[in-house]
């Protein structure tokens, strides 16, 4: 039991400090590798944002890219075609690579109700070494192909949507200097990973769809110290499930970038002397972050959407993804329909590495460097922080590779 307490104290101390500590650590910490054994068929983008953080890398040779305009319904965005940087891992970036051209469709807004359709395609996950605040390993670029169309929430799940599923609103312990967003259209927050999965399953069942997650040895109740020993994909393939689920990291970043390759879908981050909270011009029209949020989350949909029609992909609240966390990076790629899953090793008394999950997008107290499209936050599965919420996704019918 003492071993378990030490483990949890260590990880929670890093995960729940969240913002300033993570940004400072990205600059100062030396890298470490805590990668575990993986199921060979599920080796995927390995996650960024070590709880210890990683040092930023001095700018390398600037990448060459040709910008092309992308039309959307909100913010002005640009897509870019990459030429790989010197020293990039094989297949990491560029319109062509070991498996031929990397083709990404021009984003278009195709939203119905609460969800927007995302077409399959190929893109470069992670950040180039020349980008300000890049980590040494954990956000190294890799080429990713998504073969299935999917839909993803137009916004983060709201308090109203959460309550409509018959679930109580969780208590929201506030970060120092922050306030709570209490309106029905505010994002639901203080949701831990298991509660997010339970909500997805409940919504699937209410619409006659298959549950995507199997939760076992769960204790407590949703909103009150709810946790499970294991969480697994039903049928073993999260992409094949027809119900609601959390997006994979690969899907989340693909949807967030919407055909662009900068730090944000409105452009690149401005290099600065440190990672503190500063006004970031490229974020102002698209995100609630430290410089414009007044220390609280805001009602969803108040900022300009990206090319897919998605709002609040950056800022407001972090969003859970389906993947486990690994600080060693994505691997060299190319990757196809990836999701990173660690084999279950936890017990009731001894949590293992499989309790570490990934949240994306930054939140309302994030400095700009933590709201980049490539940025990850490593969080303990049962941690329910006021800055963490969720956005649901669902695989759409059709054969892999089809756009119909």
N, C-alpha and C positions, 0 to 999 in steps of 0.2 A: 504494500500500500504506500509506503514511504517513497518507493521508486516512482509510482504513478504520480504522486503529488509533486515530486521534483520535476517530472516530465511536463506536467500541465503548467506548473508555475513558470517554467522556462519558456514554453511556447506562448502561453497567454500573455506573458510579460511583453513579448515582441508583437504579437498579433493585435492586441487591443490598444497599444499605444498608437498604432496605425499611422498617423500622418507625419508629424515632424520627425519622429524617430526614423521612420522608413526613408524619408528623403535624405536625412543626414547620413544614414547608414549606406545609402547608395553611393555616396561619395567616399566615405571613410573606411568601410570595412573591407578586409581582405576576403577573397572568395573561399568558399568551402564546398565540399561535395558530400551530400548525404543521400545520394541516390540509392534506391533499394532495388530488390529483385522485381522484375516486371513480367507480366504474362507476354510471351513473345508476340502474340497476335495483336497486342494492344499497346505496343511501344509507340508513343506519339509525341506531340509537342510537349516537351517537359517544361514545367512551369517556371515563370519568372518571379521576381520579387521575393527572394530569400527572406525569411523572417529576420535573418541577420543583415540582410541587404548585401549589396555588392558594390565594388568601386566603379565609378564611372570611368570610361575609357577616353583618353585624349583623342581628339578628332583625327581620323585617318584621312586618306586621300578622298576628297569630296566625290560623291557618286555622280555619275552622269545620268541625267534623265530628261526626257522630253515631255513637257506638260501638255495635256489636252483637256479642253473644257468639258465639264459634265453638267448637264442641266438637272436641277432638282426643284422641289417645291419650297425650299427654305433657304438655308445658308448657301453662299457661293462656295463651291467645292472645285477641286481639281484632281484629276487622276494623273498618274505618272507611269511611264514605262521605264523600268529600271535597266541600267547596265550594272552588272555586279561589280562591287568594289574589289580592289586587290586584296587578297587574303580571305575573301568570303568562303564559307564552307561550300562544298560541291552542291549545286542545286539550290543554293540559298536565295538567290534573287536573279532577276533578269527575265525578259520575255521568252527566252529559250534556255534549255538546260538539258540534262541527261535524258529526259523523256519527251523532248520536243517543246513546241511553243506553250507558254503559260497564258491561257486565254481567260479573261474575266469579262463578263458581260457589262455593258454600260448600265449602271443602276437606274432604275425607274421606279416611281412610286406606284405600288400596286397593293393598296391596303383596303381591307374590308373589315369593318367593325374594329375590334381591338388588336388585330394582327395584320402584318405586312408580309407579302411574299418575297422571298430571297431566292434568286436563281442560282443554280450551281455554277462553279467556275474554279479558277486557279488564281492564287495570289501569293504574296510573300508575307508571311507572318513575322513579327518581331520588328526590331529597329536597326537601321544601318549604324555602323560604328561612328559615323560622322554626326549623328543626332545628339543634341545636348541631353545629358542625363542618362545615356545608354549604359546598361549594365554589361559587365564583361562576358558573362556566359548566358544568363537566364533569359535575355531577350534577343539572343543572336538569331539572325534571320534564317528561315528555312522555307522552301517552297511547299505549298499545301494545295491539294486539289480536293474540293468537295463535290461529290458526284450526285448528291440528292438535293432537289429543291426543298426548302423548308420555310416555315413561317415563324415569325418572332414578334413578340409584343411591340406594338407601336410605342408604348411607354412602359415604364416600370409598373409592377403590380401595385395597385392603389389600396388604401385602407378600405374603401368601399367594396372593391372586388374581394378582398380578404374576408370581410364580414359577410358578404353574400354567399360565401362558401360555408357559412355556419361556424366560422372560427373566431375566437375572441382576439381582440387586439392585444398584442404583447405590451408589457410595461416597457418603457423606453428610458433606460438609464442614460442620461445625457453626458456627452463629453463636456469638459470644462469650457465655459464660454459659449456654449451653443444653446439653442432653443428647439422646441419640438414643433413639427408641422402637424396640425391636428385636423385639417379639413378632410372631407371624404376623398378628395382627389389628390391628397398627398401620398407619396410612396409609403407603403407599409415598410417599417424598419424594425430593427432589433429581432430579426428572423435568423435563426440558426440554420445550418445546412439541412438537418433532418426535417425541420419544420417546412422548409422550402420544398423538399421532396414530397412530404405528406400533402401539402397543398396541391402540388401538381397531380398527384395520384387522385385526390378527391375531385379535382376539376375534370380529369379524364373520365372517371367513373360516372360523374353527373351527366356527361354527354355521350355515354355508351362507348367510350374508347378504352383501349387497354391501358392498364397501369404500367408505367415505365420503370418503376423502382420496387424492389423488394427490401423492406426494412425489417430487421430482426432484433429481438431482445431489447425492445424499446421500453423506456420508463418515463415517468412523468406524464404531462399532458401538454398539448400544443399551447405555447404561450407561458408555460410554467415548467421550466427545467426539463424540456423534452429532449431526449437523446436516445440513440440506438447504438448497439455494438457494431452492427454491420449494415451497409447499404450497397445493394448490388443492382445491376441492370437486369430487368426481366428478359430472359432469352439470351442474355450475353451480348446483345448488339444494340446499343442505344439508338443508333441511326435507323434501325428497322422498326422500332416501336412506333405505333400510330397515335399514341396518347400525348399528353402535354408533359413537358420535361424542362429541365434547365438546358440552355444551350451548351454545347461543348466549347472549350476555349477557341478552337479553330473557327467554329461558327460565329462566336461572339465577335471576334476581331474582324472577321470577314464582313459581318453586318455593320460593325462600327465604322470601318474604313470606307465602305461604300465606294469602292473603286479608286480610292486615294492612297497615297503612301507616305504622307507627312505624319508628324506627331499627332496632329488633330485632322479631322476631315475638312477643316477650313484652311489648313496651312501648317507651316513648321513652327516649332517652339523657338522663342527668342533666346539665344545663349546668354547666360548671366554669370555672375561671380559665385552665386550660391543657389541653394534649392529652396529658399524661403518663399513666403507668400508675396507675390507681386502681381500686378495687373498684366495679363497676357492677352494681347489684342485678338489673337486667333480664337480665344475661348469665349470672349464676351457675349457674342450673339448665340452661342450654342450650349453653354454649360453654366450651372450654378457651382461655383468653386469658392475658394477662400476669399478672393478679392471682391466678390459681388454678392455673396449669399447672406450677409448679416448673421453668419453663424448658425444657419438653420437650413433644412431641406425646404423645397418649395413644391407647390402643386405641379403635377406632371404636365408636359406639353407646353410649358411656357416659353421655351427657347426654340430656335429654328431647327427643324429636322434635317437629317442628312439626305442623300440621294435616294435611299430606299424608303424614306418617309418616317424614319425612326427618331424620336426625340429623347433627350436626356441620356444618350449612350455614354456621354462623358459628364462627370459631375453628378450632383444631387445625392445619390446613394450608390455605394458599391453594389455590384450584382454578382450573385453566386453563379458559378459554372459547374458542370457535372464532373470535371476532372479532379483527380488528386493533384497534389502539389509536388514538384520536384525542382530543386534549385539549379540543377546542372544544365538546363537549357532544353531546346527543342530537338537537338540532334541535327545531323547534316541534311536530312531530307533526301529526296522529295518524299512527302507524306500524303497519304490518301485516306480521307475520312478518319482522321486521327481522334483518339481520345485516350488520355493517360490514366491508367487504372493500376493501383497497387494491389497486390493480393492481400486479403484481410488477415491481419495479425493481431488486432486488438482483442482484449478481453475486458470484462467489466472492471477489473482492478488495474489493468495495465494497458493504457492506450498505446498503440503503435504508430508508425509513420503514416498508416492509412487514414488517420484522423485529420491529416492536413489537407485542406482544400484550397481552391483558388477563387478569389473575388476580383472583379474587373471594373474599370471605368472611372475610379476616383469618386469622391463625394463632395459634399458642400463645404468641407473644411480642408480639402486637398489643395496643396500648392500645385501650380501648373505641371511640374514634372511628374506628379502622381496621377494626373488626369490624362496622360498620353494614351493613345489607342493601344500601345504595346505594353503598358504597365500592368503588372500583376501584384496582388496582395495575397500573401499566404495567411490563412486563417484556420484556427482549430474548428472542426466541424460543429461542435456544440457551443461555440462562442456566439452570443447574440448581441451584437454591437449596434448602437443607434445609427451608425453610418452604413449599415449593410442591409440591402433589400434583395429583390429578385425581379427577373424578367423571364417570361416563359417562352418556350419554342416548341415546335412540333414538326416532325418530318412529314412531307406531303406525299400523297400517293404517286406512284410512277416508278419506272425502272431507273436505277442509278444512271446518271448521265443524261436523263431526259429533262427537257424544259417544259413538258406538257403536263 
